[in-house]
């Protein structure tokens, strides 16, 4: 199984600052089509997860351009620019390169 | 508006069975792979099952393989999860989600396995 390992944020992050969340996979998530099968989600308190980016760097419909995904085949970063109170919650990376699909353990973002 | 509405959760004893349902609307259900994802209390997300558009292919992690069965009825735009031989560690909120992109999620339904 592909293991997803997420980093920890130095919370809380001051409003207006940037935050970068990291995720590492135990195997390359690049498929033969050249795409990197890595999703990022935000789960706000008491809510269902919301897709932020897919294929590592493509923003989902309606997602603010303050969110940007980047990385290589095994190391990924979600950058949140000018953080706001509404960005608070737990961020998860997920690999959809192969079954079983696996999530990282989550990274909590608190806003000051 | 896309909606995924789960139902069928509740309290069940260990070893018993439970069937979850998910009613979809607002998108062409039959064109999407669909999935169940769960979240134990205060824990992270765990993928539970995925089914192909026709239902001919299903995928499970080892933690539920042989005990859980995902199915769908495209005519009813509905997704199901039959859970047998339930264990305490299956206690979680179960989410229905579109697996073609995980862009649509339901609000979740709670399943508690306890005697």
Contacts between the chains, C-beta under 8 A, distances in Angstrom:
chain1	res1	chain2	res2	distance
A	1	B	61	7.9
A	39	B	102	5.9
A	41	B	45	7.6
A	41	B	102	7.4
A	43	B	45	7.7
A	48	B	95	6.0
A	48	B	105	4.2
A	48	B	106	6.7
A	48	B	107	5.9
A	48	B	108	6.0
A	49	B	37	7.8
A	49	B	45	6.5
A	49	B	95	7.5
A	49	B	102	7.8
A	49	B	105	5.8
A	50	B	105	7.4
A	51	B	101	6.9
A	51	B	102	5.4
A	51	B	103	4.8
A	54	B	101	6.0
A	54	B	102	7.7
A	54	B	103	7.8
A	60	B	101	7.9
A	60	B	103	5.8
A	61	B	103	7.2
A	90	B	44	7.8
A	92	B	44	6.7
A	92	B	45	5.6
A	94	B	45	7.5
A	94	B	47	7.8
A	94	B	102	7.1
A	96	B	102	7.5
A	99	B	50	7.4
A	99	B	59	4.6
A	100	B	47	6.5
A	100	B	59	7.3
A	100	B	60	7.6
A	100	B	61	4.1
A	100	B	62	7.4
A	101	B	35	7.8
A	101	B	47	4.2
A	101	B	50	7.1
A	101	B	59	7.9
A	101	B	61	8.0
A	102	B	47	6.9
A	103	B	44	6.0
A	103	B	45	4.5
A	103	B	46	6.9
A	103	B	47	6.9
A	104	B	44	7.6
A	105	B	44	5.0
A	106	B	44	4.7
A	106	B	45	7.6
